[in-house]
Amino acid sequence: MVSVHKGDWDKSRGPESNHEFNRAWLAAAQRILKPNGSIWVSGTAHVIHSVGFAMQQLGFKLLNDISWVKPNPPPNLSCRYFTHATETIIWAAKDKKSRHTFHYKLMKETNRGKQMKSVWEIRPPESWEKRHGKHPTQKPVALLERILLASTSEGDLVLDPFAGSSTTLLAAFRLRRNAVGCELDAEFLTLSVRRLCSNLVQLEISVACLHFSVDPPRNPMDRSCSGRSSDRSAPCSGRGPSRASFHEGAPSSVCEGGDFFSNITSRANATKHTICMSPQLQLVQQERRFYFVGRAKREILFTVLADSLDEARQKFRNAGNSDSDALFIIKTETEIYIA
């Protein structure tokens, strides 16, 4: 049985109060929307008609109402209604003077050379989209990516005033848009941070090649991508020397720019910790390295060897950087043994 109780935020305050709330937040959104910007609002029959009416009252220019069709919706257990298999998404421009963005050719190409209709059949969120937690009204990434591809361009700023699990932000970042989200629920904020960190921090960190006076084992462990199944959160490559080199597809831990700390473990690390080390193995190198990832561009700005996070951050500042320059700090601990 599927619960219809999503939270106190989803409870009706009555038609008049609901409409007053919709009109208030839509007016705020319209105020900050750029002259040629557009807005998308999704909802079921309980709220979407109020949203459409409020848009008309405020002078938005209604562009389309999209019917999102869910191929495998949850069954209607009361057997007194048709199964709820659609949601309506209203697309509107700021006002009648707006020259909104619409990438018609791209949508036509996506639809195999035919004009895309306003009926979209897209599956609900897949399992990988919920691996960090679930939101009761979570939308599929594919739906948000289509919306953003149709009506925005690279570098545009996207705002989601009801971020939830941050699917909008995730889709925007994947498509090289900037994004801002607002969310009041601490549980959903935590979910969003975990989800965004896992999907967006995709960095390859390679330990420098070390050469020894003895020959390496004939069949060293393969730590490259060959033979590995695809993993959205841990891409890596086989670049670099094959002798005495080590590649990690993802960091062992990630720090957000402030005091937030989240552990993310890669398959390579999981494998490393489950290997039974022989007492005859000789430790030849041990290091703790910190990588500072930029806030504006998700690339490594600074890397340093340090014993602690505080020491690494101090060296980052001494190099002429500001704490606000870094969005993430990635710490790797490496031990290299010779058999």
N, C-alpha and C positions, 0 to 999 in steps of 0.2 A: 504494500500500500504506500502510495506517495503522499507525504504530508503536505498540506496546503498552508501550514503556518510557517512563514518565512522569517518572522521576527516582528517586534513591535513597530518597526519602521514601515511595515507593509500593511498595518491595520488601517482600515477606513475610519476617517473622522466624520463621515457623512458627505453627501454629494457637494454641498456648499463649501465646506471646509477644504475638501480635497481639491476643488476647482480653484479656490483662493490660493492654495499652496502652489498649484501648477502654474497659475498666472504669475505669482510672485517670482518663482525661480526662473521661469522663461523670460520675464522682463529683465532680470539680472543678467541672464545669458545674452539676451539681445543687446544689452547696453555695451558689453565688452566684445561682442562679435565684430569682426572687421567688416567694412562696408560690402565687400564681395564674398564674405564668408557664408557658410551654411551650417545647419544644425540637423542632427539625426536623433530622433527619440523613438524608442521601442516600448511596446506595452501590449497588454491583453485588453479585452473588451471592457474590463473594469475601470480602466483609466485612460486609454488612448483617445477616446472620443472627447474627454475633457481637455486633453492636451491639444488636440486639433482645434477645438473651439477657442481655447485661450490664444493659440497662435493667430487665429483670424482676428480676434479682438485686439491683439497687439500689433497687427500690421505685418506679420511675416508673410512672405510669398511662398505658398505651398507648391512644391515641385512634384513630388511623387508620394504615394503611399505604397510601400513595399509589403508584400505578403511573404513572410518567411515561413516556409512549409517544412515541418519536421517529419522526415520519412518514417520514423518509428516512435511516435509519441506514447506517453504512458496511458494505459487504458482508463476509461471512465468507469469507475466501480459502481456508481449509483445506477447506471443503465437508464438514466432519465434525460440524458443530453447526448449530442454528438460528441465524439472524442475531440478534445481540444488539440488541434494539430497545427495551428498557425499562430504567429504573432504579427502585429502590424507595426511597421516602422515608417514614421513620417519624416520625409526629407523636405526641408524648407530653407529658403534664403532669408537674409536679414530683413529685407523689405523689397518693394516692387522695383526699386532702382538698382538692386544688386545685380552684378554680372558674375554669377556664381561659376565655380570651376566644375567642369564635367569632362572627364576623359573618355569621350564617346568611342574613339577608335580602340582604346585599350579594352573597354568593356566588350566591344564587338569581337575583338580577337579572342578574349577569354571565353566568349560564347560560340567559338568555332565559326566565326565569320558571319554570324547572324546578330541582328539587333537584340540586345539583352532586354528581356521583359521585366515587369515589376513583380513577378512571382519567382522567388528564389527557393530552390530546394537545397538546403544545407543541413547536414547531420548535426545533432547536438554535440557538446564538447566531448572530445575523445578522452580516453583514460590518461594519456600523457599530460593533458591539460589540467587534470585534477590531482596529480600525484603529490602536490604540496598542500592539498586541502580543497574543500569544496565551498562554493557560494550558492545559495538557493536559487539565484536568478542568473547564474553564470552563462555567458554567451560564448559560442565557439569562436576561436581565433579566425577561422576562415570567413565568418560573417563580417567581423570587424575589418579584416584585411580588404575584403571587397569594397566595403563602404569607404575606407580611406583611399584605396587605389582609384575609386571613381571620382572622388570629390576633393582630394588634396594632392599636393605635390611635395617632392622631397624638400625638407627644410621648413615646411609649414609647422605652425604650432597648433596642437590639438588639446582641447580641454574636455575632461570628463568630470562633471560636478558630482557624480555618484559612482565613484571608481569601483567599489566592491572588491573583486579579486584582481582588478587592474588588467582585464583583457584588452581594453582600449589602449592602455599605455604599452602593453607588450606588443600589440600589433603595430602601433605607431613606431616604436623603436626598431622593430624588425624591418620596417619599410623606410627607415631613415627620416622619420618625422620627429619633431620635438613634441613632448607631451607633458601635461600637468594633470594630476588627479586630485580630487577632494574626497575624503572618506572620514566619517566620524567614529566608526566602530574599530576599536583597537585590535580585535581579533582579525578582522579583514585587512587591516593595515599590516599586521604581522604576516598574514598569508601573502599579501602583495609583495612585500619585501623578499620573502623566500622565493616566490615565483620569479620575480624579475631578476634577482641575483642568479638563480640557477640557469635561466634562459639567456641572459645577456652577457654574463662574464664568461666569454669563450676565448680564452687566451692560451697560446702555446708557450710553455715555459720549459726550456731545454737546458740541462746541465752541461757545462762546457766539457769538451772532449778531453779525456785524460789518457795518456799513454804510459804504459808500464814496461819495465824491463823483461817481464815474463809474458808469455803468450796468453791471451784470453781463452776461456773455455771454447771448445769446438762448437758447441751448441748452446750459445747464450740465449737467455730468455728474450723473446721478441716482445718489445714494448711499443712497437709502432702500431699503426692502424690496420695493418694487414691481418686479416682473419678476425677482426672485431666487427661486431654488429654495429650498425649506425646508432649514434647517440646524439640527440639534439644539444645536450648540455656539455658535451666534452669532445669537440673536434680536435684532431691533432694531425700532424703530417710526419712523413718519414724523412724529412730533410736532415742533412748533417751527416757526420761521419758515423759509420756503423760500429767501429771499434770503441769499446769503453764509453759509449754514449748512452744517455738515459733521457727518455721523453715522457713527460707527464701531460695527459690530456686536459686535466683540470686541477686547480689548486686544492690543497688539503684544507684550507680555511680562508674565509673571506671576511674582511672588516669593512663596514660602511664608513663613510667619511667622518662620522662622529664617534659615539661610543657603542654603536650596535655591533654585535659580533654574531656571525652565523657560520656553522660548520657545513662544508660541502665536501664530500669525499668522492674521489674519482675511482673508476674501476681499477686503474693502475695502482692507486694507493691501497685499495681493498685487497688486491692481489699481493702487494708487498707485505702487508701485515699478516697474511695467512701463511706465508712461507716459513717453514721451520728452518732457522738458521743453524748451520753446523758450527760447533765450537771451534773448528779449525779455520773458519773464515777470518781473514785479516781486514780490519777496518782501515781504509786508506784515506778516506776523506769524509768529513762531517761538517755540515754548514747549515745555517739558518739565514734565509734570504727573504727580503721584503720587496714587493713590487707595488708601486703606486700607479694606479690607473686613473687617467684624466677624467674630469667631470664633463668637459665640453666634447672631447673625443675619447672614445673608449679604447685607448691605447696606452701602453706603458710609458709614463713620463720619467720615472726614476726608479732605479733598483739599487739596493744596498745590502751588504752583510751586516747583521746586528744581532745582539743577544736578546733584545726585547723590542716590543712595539714602540715603547717610549723612546728608546735610543734611535730606532729607525726614523721616527717622526721628527726627532730633533735634527738628524742629519738631512732630512728632506727640507726642513726650514733653513738650515745652514747653507744649502745649495741655492738659496734664493727663491724657494717656493713658498706658497701659502697653503695652510691646511685646507682651505676651500678649493684649491686646485685639484684635489684628489677626490674622486667619488668612491673608490674602493682601495683597500690595502690588502694585498694577497701575501700570505706567508707560506713559504715552503721549507720543509726540513728534509735534507737529503743526507743519506748515508750510503757510501759506496764501499763495497767489500770486494776482495779478490780471493778466489778459491785457492 
